[in-house]
Amino acid sequence: MPGQAFSPELLVQCSQRLKDLNTYPLGTCFLLDAKLTDRGGNQYMYAWHGDAVQVLSPKQTKAFLAEFRRGRI
């Protein structure tokens, strides 16, 4: 999502359960503990499948990004 620490163009490797479109429709925002890696070549974000995941509402997402931007200054 634009406004976060990393490019929204990066691929993300995460738990298969987060890819279930019946549970999480396209556009669902998640708060994950992910790290930038380049194993195997290109950079991508990696989120371990056992870590906690928080689903954010649009309002929570906007508030999180606003707080994140303030913290970067």
Biopython code that builds the backbone (N, CA, C, O; Angstrom):
import numpy as np
from Bio.PDB.StructureBuilder import StructureBuilder

atoms = [
    (1, "MET", "N", (0.846, -1.166, 0.000)),
    (1, "MET", "CA", (0.000, 0.000, 0.000)),
    (1, "MET", "C", (0.901, 1.240, 0.000)),
    (1, "MET", "O", (1.865, 1.285, 0.764)),
    (2, "PRO", "N", (0.620, 2.232, -0.821)),
    (2, "PRO", "CA", (1.431, 3.453, -0.824)),
    (2, "PRO", "C", (1.460, 4.103, 0.559)),
    (2, "PRO", "O", (0.453, 4.129, 1.267)),
    (3, "GLY", "N", (2.624, 4.624, 0.929)),
    (3, "GLY", "CA", (2.777, 5.278, 2.225)),
    (3, "GLY", "C", (3.471, 4.425, 3.265)),
    (3, "GLY", "O", (3.841, 4.924, 4.327)),
    (4, "GLN", "N", (3.654, 3.143, 2.976)),
    (4, "GLN", "CA", (4.329, 2.277, 3.933)),
    (4, "GLN", "C", (5.838, 2.325, 3.711)),
    (4, "GLN", "O", (6.316, 3.017, 2.812)),
    (5, "ALA", "N", (6.567, 1.607, 4.512)),
    (5, "ALA", "CA", (8.031, 1.666, 4.458)),
    (5, "ALA", "C", (8.610, 1.084, 3.174)),
    (5, "ALA", "O", (9.672, 1.518, 2.728)),
    (6, "PHE", "N", (7.938, 0.122, 2.578)),
    (6, "PHE", "CA", (8.469, -0.563, 1.402)),
    (6, "PHE", "C", (7.565, -0.345, 0.198)),
    (6, "PHE", "O", (6.384, -0.024, 0.334)),
    (7, "SER", "N", (8.139, -0.526, -0.967)),
    (7, "SER", "CA", (7.397, -0.343, -2.215)),
    (7, "SER", "C", (6.215, -1.305, -2.300)),
    (7, "SER", "O", (6.355, -2.483, -1.969)),
    (8, "PRO", "N", (5.054, -0.820, -2.740)),
    (8, "PRO", "CA", (3.916, -1.724, -2.929)),
    (8, "PRO", "C", (4.123, -2.685, -4.106)),
    (8, "PRO", "O", (3.321, -3.595, -4.314)),
    (9, "GLU", "N", (5.191, -2.482, -4.869)),
    (9, "GLU", "CA", (5.501, -3.349, -6.007)),
    (9, "GLU", "C", (6.220, -4.631, -5.586)),
    (9, "GLU", "O", (6.315, -5.572, -6.375)),
    (10, "LEU", "N", (6.729, -4.678, -4.346)),
    (10, "LEU", "CA", (7.441, -5.872, -3.876)),
    (10, "LEU", "C", (6.487, -7.054, -3.750)),
    (10, "LEU", "O", (5.345, -6.904, -3.314)),
    (11, "LEU", "N", (6.969, -8.217, -4.134)),
    (11, "LEU", "CA", (6.206, -9.438, -3.909)),
    (11, "LEU", "C", (6.271, -9.791, -2.427)),
    (11, "LEU", "O", (7.214, -9.416, -1.730)),
    (12, "VAL", "N", (5.254, -10.518, -1.952)),
    (12, "VAL", "CA", (5.193, -10.925, -0.547)),
    (12, "VAL", "C", (5.010, -12.437, -0.487)),
    (12, "VAL", "O", (4.127, -12.991, -1.143)),
    (13, "GLN", "N", (5.848, -13.096, 0.302)),
    (13, "GLN", "CA", (5.673, -14.521, 0.572)),
    (13, "GLN", "C", (5.069, -14.628, 1.961)),
    (13, "GLN", "O", (5.641, -14.143, 2.937)),
    (14, "CYS", "N", (3.894, -15.272, 2.043)),
    (14, "CYS", "CA", (3.195, -15.348, 3.333)),
    (14, "CYS", "C", (2.436, -16.668, 3.423)),
    (14, "CYS", "O", (2.511, -17.509, 2.527)),
    (15, "SER", "N", (1.719, -16.826, 4.502)),
    (15, "SER", "CA", (0.930, -18.021, 4.742)),
    (15, "SER", "C", (-0.124, -18.209, 3.648)),
    (15, "SER", "O", (-0.719, -17.241, 3.174)),
    (16, "GLN", "N", (-0.346, -19.454, 3.259)),
    (16, "GLN", "CA", (-1.372, -19.756, 2.258)),
    (16, "GLN", "C", (-2.758, -19.312, 2.720)),
    (16, "GLN", "O", (-3.600, -18.959, 1.895)),
    (17, "ARG", "N", (-3.000, -19.327, 4.022)),
    (17, "ARG", "CA", (-4.327, -18.941, 4.504)),
    (17, "ARG", "C", (-4.656, -17.488, 4.202)),
    (17, "ARG", "O", (-5.832, -17.138, 4.100)),
    (18, "LEU", "N", (-3.655, -16.638, 4.058)),
    (18, "LEU", "CA", (-3.904, -15.232, 3.741)),
    (18, "LEU", "C", (-4.255, -15.031, 2.268)),
    (18, "LEU", "O", (-4.702, -13.956, 1.871)),
    (19, "LYS", "N", (-4.050, -16.064, 1.470)),
    (19, "LYS", "CA", (-4.350, -15.988, 0.039)),
    (19, "LYS", "C", (-5.751, -16.498, -0.288)),
    (19, "LYS", "O", (-6.145, -16.515, -1.454)),
    (20, "ASP", "N", (-6.504, -16.913, 0.727)),
    (20, "ASP", "CA", (-7.850, -17.452, 0.534)),
    (20, "ASP", "C", (-8.825, -16.312, 0.250)),
    (20, "ASP", "O", (-9.185, -15.562, 1.157)),
    (21, "LEU", "N", (-9.254, -16.181, -1.007)),
    (21, "LEU", "CA", (-10.136, -15.077, -1.394)),
    (21, "LEU", "C", (-11.538, -15.203, -0.815)),
    (21, "LEU", "O", (-12.269, -14.213, -0.770)),
    (22, "ASN", "N", (-11.931, -16.392, -0.372)),
    (22, "ASN", "CA", (-13.232, -16.534, 0.282)),
    (22, "ASN", "C", (-13.211, -15.917, 1.677)),
    (22, "ASN", "O", (-14.230, -15.423, 2.157)),
    (23, "THR", "N", (-12.062, -15.947, 2.317)),
    (23, "THR", "CA", (-11.913, -15.376, 3.656)),
    (23, "THR", "C", (-11.475, -13.924, 3.598)),
    (23, "THR", "O", (-11.993, -13.082, 4.332)),
    (24, "TYR", "N", (-10.519, -13.633, 2.725)),
    (24, "TYR", "CA", (-9.941, -12.287, 2.607)),
    (24, "TYR", "C", (-10.062, -11.806, 1.163)),
    (24, "TYR", "O", (-9.209, -12.129, 0.336)),
    (25, "PRO", "N", (-11.111, -11.035, 0.842)),
    (25, "PRO", "CA", (-11.265, -10.554, -0.534)),
    (25, "PRO", "C", (-10.116, -9.634, -0.938)),
    (25, "PRO", "O", (-9.424, -9.078, -0.086)),
    (26, "LEU", "N", (-9.922, -9.481, -2.251)),
    (26, "LEU", "CA", (-8.892, -8.574, -2.745)),
    (26, "LEU", "C", (-9.063, -7.205, -2.110)),
    (26, "LEU", "O", (-10.181, -6.708, -1.975)),
    (27, "GLY", "N", (-7.957, -6.602, -1.725)),
    (27, "GLY", "CA", (-7.998, -5.289, -1.084)),
    (27, "GLY", "C", (-7.932, -5.353, 0.430)),
    (27, "GLY", "O", (-7.807, -4.317, 1.082)),
    (28, "THR", "N", (-8.013, -6.565, 1.012)),
    (28, "THR", "CA", (-7.897, -6.706, 2.460)),
    (28, "THR", "C", (-6.502, -6.264, 2.889)),
    (28, "THR", "O", (-5.509, -6.642, 2.268)),
    (29, "CYS", "N", (-6.428, -5.466, 3.947)),
    (29, "CYS", "CA", (-5.137, -4.993, 4.463)),
    (29, "CYS", "C", (-4.771, -5.777, 5.714)),
    (29, "CYS", "O", (-5.595, -5.975, 6.607)),
    (30, "PHE", "N", (-3.520, -6.219, 5.761)),
    (30, "PHE", "CA", (-3.004, -6.989, 6.885)),
    (30, "PHE", "C", (-1.861, -6.232, 7.537)),
    (30, "PHE", "O", (-1.104, -5.535, 6.861)),
    (31, "LEU", "N", (-1.738, -6.367, 8.845)),
    (31, "LEU", "CA", (-0.566, -5.890, 9.564)),
    (31, "LEU", "C", (0.242, -7.139, 9.906)),
    (31, "LEU", "O", (-0.192, -7.979, 10.695)),
    (32, "LEU", "N", (1.425, -7.246, 9.299)),
    (32, "LEU", "CA", (2.277, -8.421, 9.448)),
    (32, "LEU", "C", (3.645, -8.028, 9.957)),
    (32, "LEU", "O", (4.087, -6.894, 9.777)),
    (33, "ASP", "N", (4.307, -8.969, 10.592)),
    (33, "ASP", "CA", (5.721, -8.815, 10.913)),
    (33, "ASP", "C", (6.469, -9.457, 9.754)),
    (33, "ASP", "O", (6.601, -10.680, 9.696)),
    (34, "ALA", "N", (6.957, -8.638, 8.834)),
    (34, "ALA", "CA", (7.626, -9.142, 7.632)),
    (34, "ALA", "C", (9.011, -8.536, 7.530)),
    (34, "ALA", "O", (9.291, -7.481, 8.099)),
    (35, "LYS", "N", (9.874, -9.225, 6.794)),
    (35, "LYS", "CA", (11.218, -8.688, 6.599)),
    (35, "LYS", "C", (11.564, -8.723, 5.119)),
    (35, "LYS", "O", (11.057, -9.546, 4.357)),
    (36, "LEU", "N", (12.435, -7.811, 4.739)),
    (36, "LEU", "CA", (12.916, -7.737, 3.369)),
    (36, "LEU", "C", (14.033, -8.760, 3.198)),
    (36, "LEU", "O", (14.968, -8.804, 3.997)),
    (37, "THR", "N", (13.936, -9.575, 2.164)),
    (37, "THR", "CA", (14.955, -10.579, 1.895)),
    (37, "THR", "C", (15.232, -10.636, 0.400)),
    (37, "THR", "O", (14.468, -10.107, -0.408)),
    (38, "ASP", "N", (16.319, -11.277, 0.050)),
    (38, "ASP", "CA", (16.647, -11.454, -1.365)),
    (38, "ASP", "C", (17.108, -12.885, -1.640)),
    (38, "ASP", "O", (17.882, -13.135, -2.563)),
    (39, "ARG", "N", (16.621, -13.812, -0.826)),
    (39, "ARG", "CA", (16.971, -15.220, -1.054)),
    (39, "ARG", "C", (16.538, -15.626, -2.461)),
    (39, "ARG", "O", (15.383, -15.438, -2.844)),
    (40, "GLY", "N", (17.454, -16.171, -3.206)),
    (40, "GLY", "CA", (17.108, -16.633, -4.542)),
    (40, "GLY", "C", (17.141, -15.553, -5.601)),
    (40, "GLY", "O", (16.725, -15.803, -6.733)),
    (41, "GLY", "N", (17.622, -14.355, -5.277)),
    (41, "GLY", "CA", (17.747, -13.324, -6.316)),
    (41, "GLY", "C", (17.095, -12.006, -5.966)),
    (41, "GLY", "O", (17.666, -11.202, -5.230)),
    (42, "ASN", "N", (15.896, -11.780, -6.491)),
    (42, "ASN", "CA", (15.228, -10.484, -6.320)),
    (42, "ASN", "C", (14.724, -10.275, -4.895)),
    (42, "ASN", "O", (14.455, -11.231, -4.168)),
    (43, "GLN", "N", (14.603, -9.008, -4.511)),
    (43, "GLN", "CA", (14.088, -8.682, -3.183)),
    (43, "GLN", "C", (12.584, -8.944, -3.109)),
    (43, "GLN", "O", (11.857, -8.758, -4.084)),
    (44, "TYR", "N", (12.138, -9.377, -1.934)),
    (44, "TYR", "CA", (10.716, -9.566, -1.660)),
    (44, "TYR", "C", (10.511, -9.511, -0.150)),
    (44, "TYR", "O", (11.470, -9.595, 0.617)),
    (45, "MET", "N", (9.264, -9.371, 0.267)),
    (45, "MET", "CA", (8.916, -9.361, 1.685)),
    (45, "MET", "C", (8.559, -10.785, 2.100)),
    (45, "MET", "O", (7.858, -11.499, 1.382)),
    (46, "TYR", "N", (9.056, -11.187, 3.275)),
    (46, "TYR", "CA", (8.792, -12.525, 3.788)),
    (46, "TYR", "C", (8.116, -12.412, 5.145)),
    (46, "TYR", "O", (8.636, -11.768, 6.057)),
    (47, "ALA", "N", (6.951, -13.042, 5.273)),
    (47, "ALA", "CA", (6.232, -13.105, 6.547)),
    (47, "ALA", "C", (6.109, -14.577, 6.933)),
    (47, "ALA", "O", (5.530, -15.370, 6.189)),
    (48, "TRP", "N", (6.649, -14.941, 8.089)),
    (48, "TRP", "CA", (6.608, -16.325, 8.543)),
    (48, "TRP", "C", (5.163, -16.745, 8.786)),
    (48, "TRP", "O", (4.381, -15.989, 9.363)),
    (49, "HIS", "N", (4.810, -17.948, 8.345)),
    (49, "HIS", "CA", (3.425, -18.420, 8.413)),
    (49, "HIS", "C", (2.885, -18.556, 9.833)),
    (49, "HIS", "O", (1.669, -18.567, 10.020)),
    (50, "GLY", "N", (3.749, -18.658, 10.834)),
    (50, "GLY", "CA", (3.290, -18.830, 12.208)),
    (50, "GLY", "C", (3.121, -17.538, 12.991)),
    (50, "GLY", "O", (2.621, -17.556, 14.116)),
    (51, "ASP", "N", (3.536, -16.406, 12.404)),
    (51, "ASP", "CA", (3.416, -15.121, 13.108)),
    (51, "ASP", "C", (1.970, -14.634, 13.149)),
    (51, "ASP", "O", (1.143, -15.004, 12.315)),
    (52, "ALA", "N", (1.694, -13.803, 14.132)),
    (52, "ALA", "CA", (0.358, -13.220, 14.268)),
    (52, "ALA", "C", (0.055, -12.300, 13.090)),
    (52, "ALA", "O", (0.941, -11.634, 12.554)),
    (53, "VAL", "N", (-1.210, -12.282, 12.702)),
    (53, "VAL", "CA", (-1.675, -11.437, 11.607)),
    (53, "VAL", "C", (-2.877, -10.652, 12.096)),
    (53, "VAL", "O", (-3.778, -11.208, 12.725)),
    (54, "GLN", "N", (-2.891, -9.368, 11.810)),
    (54, "GLN", "CA", (-4.027, -8.529, 12.175)),
    (54, "GLN", "C", (-4.647, -7.988, 10.894)),
    (54, "GLN", "O", (-3.957, -7.384, 10.073)),
    (55, "VAL", "N", (-5.956, -8.205, 10.722)),
    (55, "VAL", "CA", (-6.677, -7.641, 9.586)),
    (55, "VAL", "C", (-7.087, -6.225, 9.975)),
    (55, "VAL", "O", (-7.661, -6.000, 11.041)),
    (56, "LEU", "N", (-6.783, -5.275, 9.095)),
    (56, "LEU", "CA", (-7.081, -3.874, 9.368)),
    (56, "LEU", "C", (-8.268, -3.401, 8.537)),
    (56, "LEU", "O", (-8.375, -3.713, 7.351)),
    (57, "SER", "N", (-9.149, -2.652, 9.169)),
    (57, "SER", "CA", (-10.235, -2.002, 8.436)),
    (57, "SER", "C", (-9.639, -0.832, 7.656)),
    (57, "SER", "O", (-8.511, -0.427, 7.938)),
    (58, "PRO", "N", (-10.360, -0.282, 6.690)),
    (58, "PRO", "CA", (-9.840, 0.893, 5.982)),
    (58, "PRO", "C", (-9.501, 2.048, 6.932)),
    (58, "PRO", "O", (-8.511, 2.750, 6.726)),
    (59, "LYS", "N", (-10.310, 2.243, 7.954)),
    (59, "LYS", "CA", (-10.050, 3.313, 8.929)),
    (59, "LYS", "C", (-8.765, 3.026, 9.713)),
    (59, "LYS", "O", (-7.949, 3.926, 9.914)),
    (60, "GLN", "N", (-8.582, 1.781, 10.156)),
    (60, "GLN", "CA", (-7.371, 1.404, 10.888)),
    (60, "GLN", "C", (-6.131, 1.526, 10.005)),
    (60, "GLN", "O", (-5.073, 1.951, 10.468)),
    (61, "THR", "N", (-6.266, 1.152, 8.739)),
    (61, "THR", "CA", (-5.142, 1.254, 7.800)),
    (61, "THR", "C", (-4.717, 2.701, 7.634)),
    (61, "THR", "O", (-3.528, 3.016, 7.686)),
    (62, "LYS", "N", (-5.684, 3.576, 7.435)),
    (62, "LYS", "CA", (-5.391, 5.003, 7.267)),
    (62, "LYS", "C", (-4.717, 5.564, 8.516)),
    (62, "LYS", "O", (-3.751, 6.319, 8.410)),
    (63, "ALA", "N", (-5.213, 5.205, 9.689)),
    (63, "ALA", "CA", (-4.631, 5.686, 10.948)),
    (63, "ALA", "C", (-3.211, 5.142, 11.133)),
    (63, "ALA", "O", (-2.320, 5.872, 11.566)),
    (64, "PHE", "N", (-2.998, 3.871, 10.809)),
    (64, "PHE", "CA", (-1.667, 3.275, 10.941)),
    (64, "PHE", "C", (-0.670, 3.984, 10.040)),
    (64, "PHE", "O", (0.425, 4.329, 10.486)),
    (65, "LEU", "N", (-1.025, 4.206, 8.786)),
    (65, "LEU", "CA", (-0.112, 4.865, 7.853)),
    (65, "LEU", "C", (0.155, 6.309, 8.256)),
    (65, "LEU", "O", (1.272, 6.798, 8.088)),
    (66, "ALA", "N", (-0.851, 6.998, 8.785)),
    (66, "ALA", "CA", (-0.653, 8.373, 9.250)),
    (66, "ALA", "C", (0.331, 8.392, 10.418)),
    (66, "ALA", "O", (1.205, 9.257, 10.476)),
    (67, "GLU", "N", (0.198, 7.458, 11.338)),
    (67, "GLU", "CA", (1.109, 7.366, 12.483)),
    (67, "GLU", "C", (2.512, 6.993, 12.011)),
    (67, "GLU", "O", (3.503, 7.521, 12.517)),
    (68, "PHE", "N", (2.591, 6.089, 11.048)),
    (68, "PHE", "CA", (3.887, 5.674, 10.509)),
    (68, "PHE", "C", (4.608, 6.859, 9.866)),
    (68, "PHE", "O", (5.807, 7.047, 10.073)),
    (69, "ARG", "N", (3.879, 7.651, 9.090)),
    (69, "ARG", "CA", (4.487, 8.814, 8.434)),
    (69, "ARG", "C", (5.015, 9.806, 9.462)),
    (69, "ARG", "O", (6.090, 10.377, 9.278)),
    (70, "ARG", "N", (4.266, 10.014, 10.541)),
    (70, "ARG", "CA", (4.720, 10.936, 11.594)),
    (70, "ARG", "C", (6.001, 10.426, 12.237)),
    (70, "ARG", "O", (6.875, 11.219, 12.587)),
    (71, "GLY", "N", (6.121, 9.124, 12.395)),
    (71, "GLY", "CA", (7.301, 8.537, 13.024)),
    (71, "GLY", "C", (8.543, 8.582, 12.164)),
    (71, "GLY", "O", (9.654, 8.445, 12.676)),
    (72, "ARG", "N", (8.379, 8.769, 10.867)),
    (72, "ARG", "CA", (9.524, 8.780, 9.948)),
    (72, "ARG", "C", (10.180, 10.147, 9.861)),
    (72, "ARG", "O", (11.305, 10.253, 9.372)),
    (73, "ILE", "N", (9.520, 11.180, 10.314)),
    (73, "ILE", "CA", (10.062, 12.545, 10.168)),
    (73, "ILE", "C", (11.175, 12.796, 11.159)),
    (73, "ILE", "O", (11.748, 13.886, 11.182)),
]
sb = StructureBuilder()
sb.init_structure("model")
sb.init_model(0)
sb.init_chain("A")
sb.init_seg("    ")
for serial, (resi, resn, name, xyz) in enumerate(atoms, 1):
    if name == "N":
        sb.init_residue(resn, " ", resi, " ")
    sb.init_atom(name, np.array(xyz, "f"), 0.0, 1.0, " ", f" {name:<3s}", serial, name[0])
structure = sb.get_structure()
